[in-house]
Amino acid sequence: MTIILHRRRFISTTCALSSAIALPALAQAPAPYPNRPITLVVPFPPGGSADGAGRAMADRLGKVLGQPVIVDNKAGAGGAIGSAMVAKAPPDGYTLILTSQTTHVVNPAISPRLPYDAVNDFAPITLIERLANVLLVTPGLPVKNFAEFVKYVKANPGKLNYASSGNGSVAHLNMELLKAKLGLFITHIPYRGAGPALTDLMSGQVHMTWNNLTTNLATIQAGRLHAMAVASPVRAPQLPEVPTFDELKLPELNLTSWAGLAAPAKTPEPIIAKLYDAMRGVLRDPQTQDAWRKRGAMVPEDVKPAEYRKEIQQRIQFFRNIVKTHNIVLD
């Protein structure tokens, strides 16, 4: 009997010790993602189209995920500062970046010394929106449509100029491509950002620019800027009289811009999948779709992470070819 009692005490003690050892392991099990606020880095200043897209998306994404998504503007060097910061962030899903044509297409297409690799340093998630680009002219220019615009520019070689948001920007490359395709002589005036360029365009200090429709829809509708053509799959419903570049037999210029969402490379696949699914839920919401239309943006098609990576790679090569083929020199 004594032996049986001792054995029972030993078994009871062993079980208690095992339970005590197991408790800390259970307590340390991570909570499901996300369990704290997420930072969305927008690598541009507040007030622009990228910032607007980021803030519109962040609020909606936070509601779907059940955690706030906080926008952090890290501007500078054409988006390179904020992009490099996210590239080096922990790949845990709590630091994301709003990607754009500038940061993830044009910058890597023209600059061999970027502090980040636009393809390999990030895990693409999906597109947030597509944006129609538009060729804009100051109201003082005596042209009413694209044909008149081309005729007037050719009749005044070297007398006209165009503004861009900086050397190597989307506006710069697209305007240089337009010049090369049509044999136009227009002087480039780079600005430190799209805002000052658009201000001078409206006042007539510069003659034209290339910019996205979202930023300029209100000023076009108010007659403060005139649209000559749009880069869009179909005519913009807000500007039904303005033709696309496809219609004008300039398909190379008919690429939309976009804003997207990405995480640092090596972010676990389950986190990427959860963010992708959450974004699909956001973009399928009729209220989101209505808000995007009012901003002049297009709700994108369902772009999976691998498809988004492929589009980034293809567009980098597209713009590299433009620079090489048309001998575009960055001032």
C-alpha positions as YAML, in Angstrom:
chain: A
units: angstrom
residues:
- id: 1
  name: MET
  ca: [0.00, 0.00, 0.00]
- id: 2
  name: THR
  ca: [2.83, 2.37, 0.87]
- id: 3
  name: ILE
  ca: [4.43, 1.76, -2.53]
- id: 4
  name: ILE
  ca: [1.13, 2.50, -4.34]
- id: 5
  name: LEU
  ca: [0.67, 5.78, -2.43]
- id: 6
  name: HIS
  ca: [4.19, 6.92, -3.25]
- id: 7
  name: ARG
  ca: [3.63, 6.10, -6.92]
- id: 8
  name: ARG
  ca: [0.40, 8.13, -6.97]
- id: 9
  name: ARG
  ca: [2.16, 11.08, -5.35]
- id: 10
  name: PHE
  ca: [4.94, 10.86, -7.97]
- id: 11
  name: ILE
  ca: [2.48, 10.81, -10.88]
- id: 12
  name: SER
  ca: [0.50, 13.73, -9.40]
- id: 13
  name: THR
  ca: [3.64, 15.80, -8.86]
- id: 14
  name: THR
  ca: [4.93, 15.03, -12.37]
- id: 15
  name: CYS
  ca: [1.63, 16.13, -13.96]
- id: 16
  name: ALA
  ca: [1.63, 19.35, -11.93]
- id: 17
  name: LEU
  ca: [5.20, 20.15, -13.03]
- id: 18
  name: SER
  ca: [4.33, 19.42, -16.67]
- id: 19
  name: SER
  ca: [1.35, 21.76, -16.47]
- id: 20
  name: ALA
  ca: [3.45, 24.47, -14.87]
- id: 21
  name: ILE
  ca: [6.05, 24.17, -17.65]
- id: 22
  name: ALA
  ca: [3.36, 24.29, -20.38]
- id: 23
  name: LEU
  ca: [1.63, 27.43, -19.07]
- id: 24
  name: PRO
  ca: [4.35, 29.96, -20.10]
- id: 25
  name: ALA
  ca: [4.44, 28.47, -23.61]
- id: 26
  name: LEU
  ca: [0.69, 28.94, -23.93]
- id: 27
  name: ALA
  ca: [0.93, 32.49, -22.61]
- id: 28
  name: GLN
  ca: [3.56, 33.39, -25.24]
- id: 29
  name: ALA
  ca: [1.55, 32.22, -28.24]
- id: 30
  name: PRO
  ca: [1.19, 35.22, -30.61]
- id: 31
  name: ALA
  ca: [-2.22, 36.80, -31.08]
- id: 32
  name: PRO
  ca: [-3.71, 36.61, -34.59]
- id: 33
  name: TYR
  ca: [-2.54, 39.29, -37.05]
- id: 34
  name: PRO
  ca: [-3.16, 42.18, -36.72]
- id: 35
  name: ASN
  ca: [-3.22, 42.80, -32.98]
- id: 36
  name: ARG
  ca: [-1.95, 46.40, -32.98]
- id: 37
  name: PRO
  ca: [-2.05, 49.49, -35.25]
- id: 38
  name: ILE
  ca: [-0.51, 49.29, -38.73]
- id: 39
  name: THR
  ca: [1.58, 52.10, -40.24]
- id: 40
  name: LEU
  ca: [1.03, 52.97, -43.90]
- id: 41
  name: VAL
  ca: [3.97, 54.97, -45.23]
- id: 42
  name: VAL
  ca: [3.03, 57.41, -47.99]
- id: 43
  name: PRO
  ca: [6.37, 58.50, -49.50]
- id: 44
  name: PHE
  ca: [5.01, 61.88, -50.63]
- id: 45
  name: PRO
  ca: [3.84, 65.08, -48.90]
- id: 46
  name: PRO
  ca: [0.27, 65.50, -47.64]
- id: 47
  name: GLY
  ca: [-2.28, 66.85, -50.09]
- id: 48
  name: GLY
  ca: [-1.29, 65.11, -53.32]
- id: 49
  name: SER
  ca: [-3.08, 62.32, -55.16]
- id: 50
  name: ALA
  ca: [-0.93, 59.60, -53.52]
- id: 51
  name: ASP
  ca: [-1.70, 60.97, -50.08]
- id: 52
  name: GLY
  ca: [-5.40, 61.16, -50.92]
- id: 53
  name: ALA
  ca: [-5.43, 57.55, -52.09]
- id: 54
  name: GLY
  ca: [-3.55, 56.40, -49.02]
- id: 55
  name: ARG
  ca: [-5.86, 58.13, -46.56]
- id: 56
  name: ALA
  ca: [-9.03, 57.02, -48.33]
- id: 57
  name: MET
  ca: [-7.80, 53.44, -48.31]
- id: 58
  name: ALA
  ca: [-6.30, 53.41, -44.80]
- id: 59
  name: ASP
  ca: [-9.54, 54.29, -43.05]
- id: 60
  name: ARG
  ca: [-11.48, 51.59, -44.89]
- id: 61
  name: LEU
  ca: [-8.77, 48.94, -44.54]
- id: 62
  name: GLY
  ca: [-8.52, 49.58, -40.80]
- id: 63
  name: LYS
  ca: [-12.22, 48.92, -40.36]
- id: 64
  name: VAL
  ca: [-11.97, 45.60, -42.20]
- id: 65
  name: LEU
  ca: [-8.90, 44.48, -40.23]
- id: 66
  name: GLY
  ca: [-10.18, 45.67, -36.87]
- id: 67
  name: GLN
  ca: [-7.04, 47.75, -36.20]
- id: 68
  name: PRO
  ca: [-6.27, 51.37, -37.15]
- id: 69
  name: VAL
  ca: [-4.11, 51.95, -40.22]
- id: 70
  name: ILE
  ca: [-2.14, 55.14, -39.56]
- id: 71
  name: VAL
  ca: [-0.81, 57.19, -42.49]
- id: 72
  name: ASP
  ca: [2.77, 58.40, -42.07]
- id: 73
  name: ASN
  ca: [4.04, 60.80, -44.77]
- id: 74
  name: LYS
  ca: [7.76, 60.26, -45.39]
- id: 75
  name: ALA
  ca: [8.41, 62.53, -48.36]
- id: 76
  name: GLY
  ca: [11.62, 63.29, -50.18]
- id: 77
  name: ALA
  ca: [13.78, 62.34, -53.17]
- id: 78
  name: GLY
  ca: [10.81, 61.50, -55.38]
- id: 79
  name: GLY
  ca: [9.47, 58.97, -52.90]
- id: 80
  name: ALA
  ca: [12.83, 57.24, -52.43]
- id: 81
  name: ILE
  ca: [13.23, 58.14, -48.74]
- id: 82
  name: GLY
  ca: [9.95, 56.59, -47.62]
- id: 83
  name: SER
  ca: [10.38, 53.60, -49.93]
- id: 84
  name: ALA
  ca: [13.85, 52.84, -48.58]
- id: 85
  name: MET
  ca: [12.55, 53.08, -45.03]
- id: 86
  name: VAL
  ca: [9.86, 50.47, -45.65]
- id: 87
  name: ALA
  ca: [12.29, 48.23, -47.53]
- id: 88
  name: LYS
  ca: [14.35, 48.01, -44.33]
- id: 89
  name: ALA
  ca: [11.37, 47.67, -41.94]
- id: 90
  name: PRO
  ca: [10.64, 44.40, -40.09]
- id: 91
  name: PRO
  ca: [8.63, 42.06, -42.35]
- id: 92
  name: ASP
  ca: [5.83, 41.60, -39.83]
- id: 93
  name: GLY
  ca: [2.91, 43.26, -41.61]
- id: 94
  name: TYR
  ca: [2.87, 46.32, -39.37]
- id: 95
  name: THR
  ca: [4.69, 48.64, -41.80]
- id: 96
  name: LEU
  ca: [3.23, 48.93, -45.30]
- id: 97
  name: ILE
  ca: [3.84, 51.31, -48.19]
- id: 98
  name: LEU
  ca: [1.66, 53.07, -50.71]
- id: 99
  name: THR
  ca: [3.38, 52.24, -54.00]
- id: 100
  name: SER
  ca: [3.15, 54.42, -57.08]
- id: 101
  name: GLN
  ca: [4.39, 54.66, -60.65]
- id: 102
  name: THR
  ca: [7.03, 57.11, -59.42]
- id: 103
  name: THR
  ca: [8.45, 54.98, -56.60]
- id: 104
  name: HIS
  ca: [8.17, 51.53, -58.15]
- id: 105
  name: VAL
  ca: [8.39, 52.12, -61.91]
- id: 106
  name: VAL
  ca: [9.95, 55.40, -63.02]
- id: 107
  name: ASN
  ca: [12.57, 55.72, -60.26]
- id: 108
  name: PRO
  ca: [14.02, 52.24, -60.86]
- id: 109
  name: ALA
  ca: [13.74, 52.69, -64.64]
- id: 110
  name: ILE
  ca: [15.97, 55.76, -64.68]
- id: 111
  name: SER
  ca: [18.10, 55.67, -61.54]
- id: 112
  name: PRO
  ca: [20.81, 53.03, -61.02]
- id: 113
  name: ARG
  ca: [21.56, 54.24, -57.48]
- id: 114
  name: LEU
  ca: [18.25, 53.94, -55.67]
- id: 115
  name: PRO
  ca: [18.52, 53.04, -51.96]
- id: 116
  name: TYR
  ca: [15.99, 50.23, -52.53]
- id: 117
  name: ASP
  ca: [15.16, 47.55, -55.08]
- id: 118
  name: ALA
  ca: [11.60, 48.16, -56.30]
- id: 119
  name: VAL
  ca: [11.08, 44.47, -57.13]
- id: 120
  name: ASN
  ca: [13.12, 42.46, -54.64]
- id: 121
  name: ASP
  ca: [12.80, 44.60, -51.49]
- id: 122
  name: PHE
  ca: [9.01, 44.46, -51.39]
- id: 123
  name: ALA
  ca: [6.14, 42.00, -51.24]
- id: 124
  name: PRO
  ca: [3.41, 43.43, -53.52]
- id: 125
  name: ILE
  ca: [-0.15, 42.99, -52.22]
- id: 126
  name: THR
  ca: [-2.55, 44.53, -54.75]
- id: 127
  name: LEU
  ca: [-3.60, 47.71, -56.53]
- id: 128
  name: ILE
  ca: [-5.62, 50.36, -54.68]
- id: 129
  name: GLU
  ca: [-6.70, 52.36, -57.72]
- id: 130
  name: ARG
  ca: [-5.90, 53.15, -61.33]
- id: 131
  name: LEU
  ca: [-5.67, 56.75, -62.46]
- id: 132
  name: ALA
  ca: [-6.28, 58.23, -65.88]
- id: 133
  name: ASN
  ca: [-3.49, 60.61, -66.89]
- id: 134
  name: VAL
  ca: [-4.34, 63.71, -68.83]
- id: 135
  name: LEU
  ca: [-2.52, 66.14, -71.11]
- id: 136
  name: LEU
  ca: [-3.37, 69.58, -69.78]
- id: 137
  name: VAL
  ca: [-2.89, 73.04, -71.28]
- id: 138
  name: THR
  ca: [-3.30, 76.49, -69.83]
- id: 139
  name: PRO
  ca: [-6.59, 78.19, -70.82]
- id: 140
  name: GLY
  ca: [-4.61, 80.93, -72.57]
- id: 141
  name: LEU
  ca: [-3.39, 78.54, -75.24]
- id: 142
  name: PRO
  ca: [-5.60, 79.02, -78.36]
- id: 143
  name: VAL
  ca: [-6.46, 75.35, -78.86]
- id: 144
  name: LYS
  ca: [-9.70, 73.45, -78.28]
- id: 145
  name: ASN
  ca: [-8.70, 69.86, -79.05]
- id: 146
  name: PHE
  ca: [-5.69, 67.61, -79.61]
- id: 147
  name: ALA
  ca: [-5.48, 68.22, -83.38]
- id: 148
  name: GLU
  ca: [-5.39, 71.99, -82.82]
- id: 149
  name: PHE
  ca: [-2.85, 71.49, -80.04]
- id: 150
  name: VAL
  ca: [-0.42, 69.58, -82.29]
- id: 151
  name: LYS
  ca: [-0.87, 72.07, -85.13]
- id: 152
  name: TYR
  ca: [-0.22, 75.04, -82.83]
- id: 153
  name: VAL
  ca: [2.87, 73.50, -81.23]
- id: 154
  name: LYS
  ca: [4.36, 72.68, -84.65]
- id: 155
  name: ALA
  ca: [3.68, 76.22, -85.80]
- id: 156
  name: ASN
  ca: [5.56, 77.59, -82.78]
- id: 157
  name: PRO
  ca: [8.70, 75.45, -82.38]
- id: 158
  name: GLY
  ca: [10.71, 76.28, -79.28]
- id: 159
  name: LYS
  ca: [8.25, 78.94, -78.11]
- id: 160
  name: LEU
  ca: [6.26, 76.69, -75.78]
- id: 161
  name: ASN
  ca: [7.19, 74.88, -72.60]
- id: 162
  name: TYR
  ca: [5.85, 72.16, -70.38]
- id: 163
  name: ALA
  ca: [6.02, 71.72, -66.62]
- id: 164
  name: SER
  ca: [6.77, 68.49, -64.79]
- id: 165
  name: SER
  ca: [7.00, 67.52, -61.15]
- id: 166
  name: GLY
  ca: [10.74, 67.00, -61.59]
- id: 167
  name: ASN
  ca: [13.43, 65.39, -63.70]
- id: 168
  name: GLY
  ca: [12.64, 61.75, -64.31]
- id: 169
  name: SER
  ca: [9.01, 62.06, -63.23]
- id: 170
  name: VAL
  ca: [6.14, 60.36, -65.04]
- id: 171
  name: ALA
  ca: [5.19, 63.73, -66.54]
- id: 172
  name: HIS
  ca: [8.73, 64.24, -67.82]
- id: 173
  name: LEU
  ca: [9.01, 60.84, -69.49]
- id: 174
  name: ASN
  ca: [5.55, 60.90, -71.02]
- id: 175
  name: MET
  ca: [5.94, 64.42, -72.39]
- id: 176
  name: GLU
  ca: [9.31, 63.51, -73.90]
- id: 177
  name: LEU
  ca: [7.71, 60.45, -75.48]
- id: 178
  name: LEU
  ca: [4.92, 62.64, -76.88]
- id: 179
  name: LYS
  ca: [7.51, 65.01, -78.34]
- id: 180
  name: ALA
  ca: [9.46, 62.16, -79.89]
- id: 181
  name: LYS
  ca: [6.39, 60.48, -81.40]
- id: 182
  name: LEU
  ca: [5.03, 63.67, -82.99]
- id: 183
  name: GLY
  ca: [8.24, 65.62, -83.66]
- id: 184
  name: LEU
  ca: [7.40, 68.47, -81.29]
- id: 185
  name: PHE
  ca: [9.83, 71.06, -79.93]
- id: 186
  name: ILE
  ca: [8.74, 71.98, -76.40]
- id: 187
  name: THR
  ca: [11.05, 73.11, -73.57]
- id: 188
  name: HIS
  ca: [11.01, 71.18, -70.32]
- id: 189
  name: ILE
  ca: [10.68, 73.14, -67.06]
- id: 190
  name: PRO
  ca: [11.09, 70.83, -64.04]
- id: 191
  name: TYR
  ca: [9.47, 71.84, -60.75]
- id: 192
  name: ARG
  ca: [9.94, 70.52, -57.24]
- id: 193
  name: GLY
  ca: [6.58, 68.81, -57.14]
- id: 194
  name: ALA
  ca: [3.32, 68.76, -59.08]
- id: 195
  name: GLY
  ca: [1.62, 71.41, -56.92]
- id: 196
  name: PRO
  ca: [3.81, 74.37, -57.94]
- id: 197
  name: ALA
  ca: [3.78, 73.19, -61.56]
- id: 198
  name: LEU
  ca: [-0.02, 73.15, -61.66]
- id: 199
  name: THR
  ca: [-0.23, 76.56, -59.98]
- id: 200
  name: ASP
  ca: [1.98, 78.10, -62.67]
- id: 201
  name: LEU
  ca: [0.06, 76.28, -65.39]
- id: 202
  name: MET
  ca: [-3.24, 77.76, -64.23]
- id: 203
  name: SER
  ca: [-1.69, 81.23, -64.16]
- id: 204
  name: GLY
  ca: [-0.26, 80.84, -67.67]
- id: 205
  name: GLN
  ca: [3.41, 80.95, -66.69]
- id: 206
  name: VAL
  ca: [3.86, 77.54, -68.31]
- id: 207
  name: HIS
  ca: [1.87, 76.15, -71.21]
- id: 208
  name: MET
  ca: [1.16, 72.47, -70.56]
- id: 209
  name: THR
  ca: [1.80, 69.44, -68.37]
- id: 210
  name: TRP
  ca: [0.98, 65.77, -67.90]
- id: 211
  name: ASN
  ca: [-0.78, 64.85, -64.68]
- id: 212
  name: ASN
  ca: [-3.43, 62.52, -63.27]
- id: 213
  name: LEU
  ca: [-7.13, 63.21, -63.60]
- id: 214
  name: THR
  ca: [-7.87, 62.77, -59.90]
- id: 215
  name: THR
  ca: [-5.80, 65.78, -58.89]
- id: 216
  name: ASN
  ca: [-7.11, 68.00, -61.68]
- id: 217
  name: LEU
  ca: [-10.74, 67.05, -62.21]
- id: 218
  name: ALA
  ca: [-12.18, 70.03, -60.33]
- id: 219
  name: THR
  ca: [-9.94, 72.58, -62.09]
- id: 220
  name: ILE
  ca: [-10.76, 71.08, -65.51]
- id: 221
  name: GLN
  ca: [-14.49, 71.17, -64.80]
- id: 222
  name: ALA
  ca: [-14.14, 74.78, -63.63]
- id: 223
  name: GLY
  ca: [-12.38, 75.74, -66.88]
- id: 224
  name: ARG
  ca: [-9.11, 76.65, -65.18]
- id: 225
  name: LEU
  ca: [-7.28, 73.98, -67.20]
- id: 226
  name: HIS
  ca: [-8.13, 72.37, -70.53]
- id: 227
  name: ALA
  ca: [-7.76, 68.64, -71.23]
- id: 228
  name: MET
  ca: [-6.47, 67.58, -74.65]
- id: 229
  name: ALA
  ca: [-6.37, 63.78, -74.21]
- id: 230
  name: VAL
  ca: [-6.55, 61.14, -71.51]
- id: 231
  name: ALA
  ca: [-4.52, 57.98, -70.91]
- id: 232
  name: SER
  ca: [-7.27, 55.55, -70.00]
- id: 233
  name: PRO
  ca: [-8.79, 52.27, -71.28]
- id: 234
  name: VAL
  ca: [-11.96, 54.21, -72.17]
- id: 235
  name: ARG
  ca: [-12.94, 57.86, -72.12]
- id: 236
  name: ALA
  ca: [-13.21, 59.25, -68.62]
- id: 237
  name: PRO
  ca: [-16.91, 59.49, -67.72]
- id: 238
  name: GLN
  ca: [-16.24, 62.89, -66.14]
- id: 239
  name: LEU
  ca: [-14.79, 64.16, -69.47]
- id: 240
  name: PRO
  ca: [-16.75, 62.30, -72.16]
- id: 241
  name: GLU
  ca: [-15.70, 64.70, -74.94]
- id: 242
  name: VAL
  ca: [-11.95, 64.14, -74.40]
- id: 243
  name: PRO
  ca: [-10.43, 61.29, -76.49]
- id: 244
  name: THR
  ca: [-8.04, 58.65, -75.21]
- id: 245
  name: PHE
  ca: [-4.52, 58.35, -76.60]
- id: 246
  name: ASP
  ca: [-5.56, 55.04, -78.12]
- id: 247
  name: GLU
  ca: [-8.15, 56.90, -80.17]
- id: 248
  name: LEU
  ca: [-5.43, 59.33, -81.25]
- id: 249
  name: LYS
  ca: [-3.25, 56.44, -82.50]
- id: 250
  name: LEU
  ca: [-0.73, 56.90, -79.67]
- id: 251
  name: PRO
  ca: [-1.15, 53.63, -77.71]
- id: 252
  name: GLU
  ca: [2.25, 53.90, -76.00]
- id: 253
  name: LEU
  ca: [0.96, 56.96, -74.16]
- id: 254
  name: ASN
  ca: [-2.26, 55.32, -73.04]
- id: 255
  name: LEU
  ca: [-0.94, 53.77, -69.80]
- id: 256
  name: THR
  ca: [-2.81, 54.60, -66.64]
- id: 257
  name: SER
  ca: [-1.01, 55.42, -63.42]
- id: 258
  name: TRP
  ca: [-1.81, 53.54, -60.25]
- id: 259
  name: ALA
  ca: [-1.45, 53.42, -56.50]
- id: 260
  name: GLY
  ca: [-0.87, 50.11, -54.78]
- id: 261
  name: LEU
  ca: [-0.08, 48.44, -51.49]
- id: 262
  name: ALA
  ca: [3.07, 46.51, -50.57]
- id: 263
  name: ALA
  ca: [4.93, 45.19, -47.54]
- id: 264
  name: PRO
  ca: [8.64, 44.59, -46.95]
- id: 265
  name: ALA
  ca: [10.08, 41.51, -48.65]
- id: 266
  name: LYS
  ca: [9.91, 38.26, -46.63]
- id: 267
  name: THR
  ca: [6.63, 39.25, -44.98]
- id: 268
  name: PRO
  ca: [4.94, 35.89, -44.25]
- id: 269
  name: GLU
  ca: [2.55, 34.67, -46.93]
- id: 270
  name: PRO
  ca: [-0.43, 34.34, -44.51]
- id: 271
  name: ILE
  ca: [-0.11, 38.06, -43.68]
- id: 272
  name: ILE
  ca: [0.09, 39.02, -47.37]
- id: 273
  name: ALA
  ca: [-2.96, 36.84, -48.06]
- id: 274
  name: LYS
  ca: [-4.92, 38.45, -45.22]
- id: 275
  name: LEU
  ca: [-4.09, 41.97, -46.43]
- id: 276
  name: TYR
  ca: [-4.98, 41.02, -50.01]
- id: 277
  name: ASP
  ca: [-8.34, 39.60, -48.94]
- id: 278
  name: ALA
  ca: [-9.04, 42.67, -46.80]
- id: 279
  name: MET
  ca: [-8.27, 45.00, -49.72]
- id: 280
  name: ARG
  ca: [-10.58, 43.03, -52.00]
- id: 281
  name: GLY
  ca: [-13.31, 43.52, -49.43]
- id: 282
  name: VAL
  ca: [-12.61, 47.25, -49.34]
- id: 283
  name: LEU
  ca: [-12.67, 47.61, -53.13]
- id: 284
  name: ARG
  ca: [-15.86, 45.59, -53.56]
- id: 285
  name: ASP
  ca: [-17.73, 47.88, -51.19]
- id: 286
  name: PRO
  ca: [-20.20, 50.06, -53.20]
- id: 287
  name: GLN
  ca: [-19.41, 53.04, -50.95]
- id: 288
  name: THR
  ca: [-15.70, 52.73, -51.79]
- id: 289
  name: GLN
  ca: [-16.47, 52.45, -55.50]
- id: 290
  name: ASP
  ca: [-18.65, 55.55, -55.37]
- id: 291
  name: ALA
  ca: [-15.96, 57.48, -53.48]
- id: 292
  name: TRP
  ca: [-13.31, 56.46, -56.03]
- id: 293
  name: ARG
  ca: [-15.50, 57.61, -58.94]
- id: 294
  name: LYS
  ca: [-16.09, 60.98, -57.31]
- id: 295
  name: ARG
  ca: [-12.33, 61.42, -56.96]
- id: 296
  name: GLY
  ca: [-11.86, 60.61, -60.64]
- id: 297
  name: ALA
  ca: [-10.11, 57.31, -59.86]
- id: 298
  name: MET
  ca: [-10.88, 53.87, -61.25]
- id: 299
  name: VAL
  ca: [-11.54, 50.86, -59.04]
- id: 300
  name: PRO
  ca: [-8.92, 48.35, -60.26]
- id: 301
  name: GLU
  ca: [-9.56, 44.86, -61.46]
- id: 302
  name: ASP
  ca: [-8.71, 42.00, -59.08]
- id: 303
  name: VAL
  ca: [-4.88, 42.09, -59.14]
- id: 304
  name: LYS
  ca: [-3.28, 39.27, -57.13]
- id: 305
  name: PRO
  ca: [0.15, 39.76, -55.50]
- id: 306
  name: ALA
  ca: [2.03, 37.81, -58.20]
- id: 307
  name: GLU
  ca: [0.20, 39.72, -60.95]
- id: 308
  name: TYR
  ca: [1.05, 43.03, -59.32]
- id: 309
  name: ARG
  ca: [4.75, 42.09, -59.14]
- id: 310
  name: LYS
  ca: [4.67, 41.18, -62.84]
- id: 311
  name: GLU
  ca: [3.07, 44.51, -63.79]
- id: 312
  name: ILE
  ca: [5.74, 46.40, -61.86]
- id: 313
  name: GLN
  ca: [8.49, 44.50, -63.68]
- id: 314
  name: GLN
  ca: [6.89, 45.03, -67.09]
- id: 315
  name: ARG
  ca: [6.43, 48.76, -66.58]
- id: 316
  name: ILE
  ca: [9.99, 49.26, -65.38]
- id: 317
  name: GLN
  ca: [11.19, 47.68, -68.60]
- id: 318
  name: PHE
  ca: [8.71, 49.73, -70.65]
- id: 319
  name: PHE
  ca: [10.07, 53.03, -69.32]
- id: 320
  name: ARG
  ca: [13.67, 51.86, -69.63]
- id: 321
  name: ASN
  ca: [12.97, 51.19, -73.30]
- id: 322
  name: ILE
  ca: [11.43, 54.65, -73.72]
- id: 323
  name: VAL
  ca: [14.51, 56.34, -72.29]
- id: 324
  name: LYS
  ca: [16.82, 54.29, -74.49]
- id: 325
  name: THR
  ca: [14.82, 54.22, -77.74]
- id: 326
  name: HIS
  ca: [13.95, 57.90, -77.78]
- id: 327
  name: ASN
  ca: [17.26, 59.08, -76.31]
- id: 328
  name: ILE
  ca: [15.52, 60.90, -73.49]
- id: 329
  name: VAL
  ca: [18.05, 62.85, -71.45]
- id: 330
  name: LEU
  ca: [17.28, 63.72, -67.86]
- id: 331
  name: ASP
  ca: [18.11, 67.43, -67.51]
...
